[in-house]
Amino acid sequence: MALKSTFAILGLVAGSTLALSAIPAQAANLFGNSGIKFDETTTVDFWFVQSKGAFKSTLSVVEKAAPTTSLGVLFKENVASLGSANDFLGTCPETVTSPTGECHNWFTFTGGVEYSLLLDSGNNGNVWSTDTLNTPVKPQALFSFVATPEPGKYTIRFDDKGAGDDADFNDFTIMAQIKPVPEPTALAGLGVVAGALAFSRRRKSDRKS
């Protein structure tokens, strides 16, 4: 009976694992040039890729309703570039880091609030990932979905206001990954598994006593 009970619990665990894998990642209500907004509070990981511009810029998260007020710096150029020889290339950690000195950062977006990413180049001007915040209204960032086994990955490439708005979209490049939010049914399934395991342990303990 103990062996059958163990097999039954393992089957329950396996079934719950399959159910979890079948649940899609939490979808963003908006994640692109129209804005950033999630139905539920969601954490997004960010990685710096490279910069190619003579400006010294800072990338921050802002609310759309207060587009010049930083809620948190993602990455900051401590030096504008490594030099003009390679199109003002900037790399991490040589010229760009997060506030903690890393090449990775994250931000937790509150559900129902609309956000944007601000690339602040000081006296050389600001641009936003949300088209309607830019003057004139136009894209200053390109969001590209990255096809990988890990869901929710994007490359975001900014075009600053240098070189007469050349629209090269290589002035500041990052990668973002939206972390999936477990569905309530999935969490309930995990609770069932935990309860079954606890019940099995109690039965074994009762037999021994």
Backbone torsions as a table, in degrees:
resi	resn	phi	psi	omega
1	MET	NA	-38.3	-179.8
2	ALA	-62.2	-39.3	-180.0
3	LEU	-65.9	-42.2	178.7
4	LYS	-62.8	-40.7	179.5
5	SER	-62.3	-41.6	179.1
6	THR	-63.0	-44.0	178.9
7	PHE	-62.3	-39.3	-179.6
8	ALA	-63.5	-41.9	179.9
9	ILE	-67.7	-41.2	177.4
10	LEU	-62.0	-37.7	177.4
11	GLY	-64.4	-39.3	177.8
12	LEU	-64.4	-42.1	177.8
13	VAL	-62.3	-45.7	-179.9
14	ALA	-62.3	-42.0	179.6
15	GLY	-63.7	-39.9	178.5
16	SER	-66.5	-37.2	178.1
17	THR	-63.2	-43.0	178.1
18	LEU	-63.7	-39.5	179.1
19	ALA	-63.5	-41.4	179.0
20	LEU	-63.0	-40.6	-177.9
21	SER	-69.7	-23.7	-178.8
22	ALA	-82.6	-15.4	-179.3
23	ILE	-80.2	125.4	-178.7
24	PRO	-69.3	159.0	176.4
25	ALA	-62.8	150.4	177.3
26	GLN	-58.5	119.8	-177.1
27	ALA	-80.2	143.1	175.0
28	ALA	-79.6	136.2	173.8
29	ASN	-63.5	-42.4	174.6
30	LEU	-141.8	134.8	170.7
31	PHE	-156.3	85.1	-176.6
32	GLY	172.6	-153.2	-175.8
33	ASN	-70.7	-14.2	176.2
34	SER	-85.7	-11.6	179.6
35	GLY	136.9	179.6	176.1
36	ILE	-126.8	117.0	-177.8
37	LYS	-154.8	132.6	-179.0
38	PHE	-117.2	148.8	176.8
39	ASP	-68.5	-35.1	179.6
40	GLU	-125.3	158.4	177.1
41	THR	-57.5	125.1	-170.0
42	THR	-138.1	138.5	175.9
43	THR	-97.7	135.6	177.6
44	VAL	-120.7	129.8	174.6
45	ASP	-87.5	143.2	178.5
46	PHE	-128.5	141.1	174.2
47	TRP	-127.9	136.9	174.5
48	PHE	-79.7	135.4	179.6
49	VAL	-102.7	-62.8	177.4
50	GLN	-171.7	166.7	171.3
51	SER	-130.1	152.6	176.6
52	LYS	-142.6	80.8	-179.2
53	GLY	-166.1	153.1	-177.7
54	ALA	-80.9	-11.2	-178.3
55	PHE	-80.6	153.4	173.9
56	LYS	-100.1	109.1	-168.7
57	SER	-121.2	160.6	176.6
58	THR	-129.4	132.5	178.7
59	LEU	-105.4	124.4	-176.7
60	SER	-131.6	162.9	170.6
61	VAL	-95.4	134.5	177.9
62	VAL	-134.8	159.6	169.0
63	GLU	-83.5	144.8	179.1
64	LYS	-60.5	-33.0	-178.7
65	ALA	-72.2	-18.7	178.4
66	ALA	-138.4	71.6	-166.7
67	PRO	-70.7	-9.1	178.5
68	THR	-107.8	2.1	-179.7
69	THR	-101.3	110.6	-177.4
70	SER	-71.2	131.3	173.6
71	LEU	-95.1	-10.5	-179.9
72	GLY	169.0	132.4	178.1
73	VAL	-82.0	128.4	175.6
74	LEU	-86.3	-53.0	-179.4
75	PHE	-145.5	147.1	-178.3
76	LYS	-136.2	134.7	175.5
77	GLU	-81.8	112.5	177.3
78	ASN	-79.4	-28.3	173.4
79	VAL	-132.3	140.9	-175.0
80	ALA	-58.4	-40.3	-178.1
81	SER	-169.0	178.2	175.0
82	LEU	-85.0	-3.2	-179.1
83	GLY	131.0	168.9	-175.0
84	SER	-81.7	-7.9	-174.5
85	ALA	-63.3	-32.0	-177.4
86	ASN	-121.9	52.4	177.4
87	ASP	56.9	41.6	176.9
88	PHE	55.2	46.2	-178.6
89	LEU	-65.0	134.7	173.7
90	GLY	-121.9	136.1	-178.5
91	THR	-132.6	164.6	177.4
92	CYS	-108.9	132.2	9.6
93	PRO	-98.9	13.4	-174.9
94	GLU	-64.2	-44.8	-177.4
95	THR	-122.7	-23.6	-174.4
96	VAL	-129.2	137.7	174.5
97	THR	-146.9	167.3	166.6
98	SER	-78.5	171.3	179.1
99	PRO	-58.5	-21.8	179.4
100	THR	-93.3	3.7	179.3
101	GLY	86.6	7.6	-178.4
102	GLU	-98.5	170.2	175.5
103	CYS	-96.4	3.5	-179.0
104	HIS	-126.6	146.7	176.1
105	ASN	-151.5	174.0	177.4
106	TRP	-151.8	162.4	177.9
107	PHE	-146.4	139.6	177.2
108	THR	-100.7	114.9	-178.1
109	PHE	-90.6	126.3	178.9
110	THR	-71.8	133.6	-179.9
111	GLY	-59.6	137.3	176.9
112	GLY	85.7	-5.1	179.7
113	VAL	-102.8	135.7	-179.2
114	GLU	-93.2	130.1	-176.2
115	TYR	-121.4	173.2	172.7
116	SER	-151.3	167.1	173.8
117	LEU	-106.8	129.6	-178.1
118	LEU	-108.4	123.8	171.3
119	LEU	-102.0	105.5	-174.6
120	ASP	-99.7	114.6	179.0
121	SER	-107.5	26.7	177.2
122	GLY	62.8	-130.2	-179.3
123	ASN	-65.9	-12.5	179.3
124	ASN	-88.7	3.3	172.2
125	GLY	104.0	162.9	179.0
126	ASN	-116.0	148.7	171.0
127	VAL	-136.0	154.0	-178.3
128	TRP	-122.1	156.7	176.0
129	SER	-74.8	-17.5	177.6
130	THR	-92.9	119.9	-173.8
131	ASP	-53.3	-44.0	-172.4
132	THR	-70.2	-11.9	177.2
133	LEU	-86.8	-13.3	-178.7
134	ASN	-86.9	149.5	177.2
135	THR	-121.9	114.4	-4.4
136	PRO	-69.4	166.0	-179.5
137	VAL	-65.9	115.7	179.2
138	LYS	-170.9	164.3	177.9
139	PRO	-69.1	131.2	170.9
140	GLN	-119.1	6.7	177.1
141	ALA	-147.5	146.2	176.8
142	LEU	-116.0	125.4	176.4
143	PHE	-99.5	123.2	179.5
144	SER	-124.5	124.2	178.1
145	PHE	-70.5	133.9	-179.4
146	VAL	-100.2	119.0	-179.3
147	ALA	-80.9	97.5	178.3
148	THR	-136.1	164.7	175.8
149	PRO	-59.6	-25.4	177.6
150	GLU	-86.4	123.1	-176.5
151	PRO	-74.3	159.4	170.7
152	GLY	76.7	24.7	179.6
153	LYS	-98.5	137.5	179.9
154	TYR	-135.7	148.0	166.2
155	THR	-102.4	133.0	179.8
156	ILE	-121.6	119.5	-176.1
157	ARG	-118.0	123.4	-177.3
158	PHE	-98.7	148.8	170.5
159	ASP	-116.4	115.1	179.1
160	ASP	-80.8	-171.1	-175.8
161	LYS	-93.6	14.9	178.7
162	GLY	-79.2	163.6	177.5
163	ALA	54.3	38.7	176.4
164	GLY	62.7	39.9	-178.2
165	ASP	53.6	62.9	-174.5
166	ASP	-74.2	-8.0	177.0
167	ALA	56.2	39.5	177.5
168	ASP	-86.7	-17.2	176.8
169	PHE	49.8	44.6	174.7
170	ASN	-134.4	12.7	-175.0
171	ASP	-73.5	-28.9	-180.0
172	PHE	-156.6	113.6	-174.5
173	THR	-120.9	131.0	177.4
174	ILE	-132.0	167.3	171.5
175	MET	-120.3	142.8	180.0
176	ALA	-129.8	145.7	174.7
177	GLN	-134.9	122.7	178.8
178	ILE	-80.5	123.1	178.9
179	LYS	-78.2	130.7	-179.6
180	PRO	-66.2	144.4	176.8
181	VAL	-101.7	120.3	-179.4
182	PRO	-59.5	137.4	176.4
183	GLU	-73.7	152.3	178.8
184	PRO	-55.3	-36.4	-179.8
185	THR	-65.0	-35.2	179.0
186	ALA	-67.9	-42.6	178.4
187	LEU	-64.0	-37.1	177.4
188	ALA	-64.1	-38.9	178.2
189	GLY	-61.7	-41.5	177.5
190	LEU	-64.1	-35.5	177.4
191	GLY	-65.0	-38.5	177.6
192	VAL	-62.6	-44.3	179.6
193	VAL	-61.3	-47.1	-179.8
194	ALA	-60.8	-41.1	179.2
195	GLY	-64.6	-40.3	179.7
196	ALA	-64.8	-41.5	178.8
197	LEU	-64.1	-41.9	179.2
198	ALA	-64.0	-39.8	179.4
199	PHE	-63.3	-41.3	179.6
200	SER	-62.8	-42.0	179.9
201	ARG	-63.3	-40.6	-179.6
202	ARG	-63.0	-40.2	-179.5
203	ARG	-64.5	-41.6	178.4
204	LYS	-64.0	-39.7	180.0
205	SER	-65.2	-39.7	179.6
206	ASP	-63.9	-39.0	-179.8
207	ARG	-64.2	-40.8	-178.5
208	LYS	-66.9	-34.8	-178.6
209	SER	-82.0	NA	NA
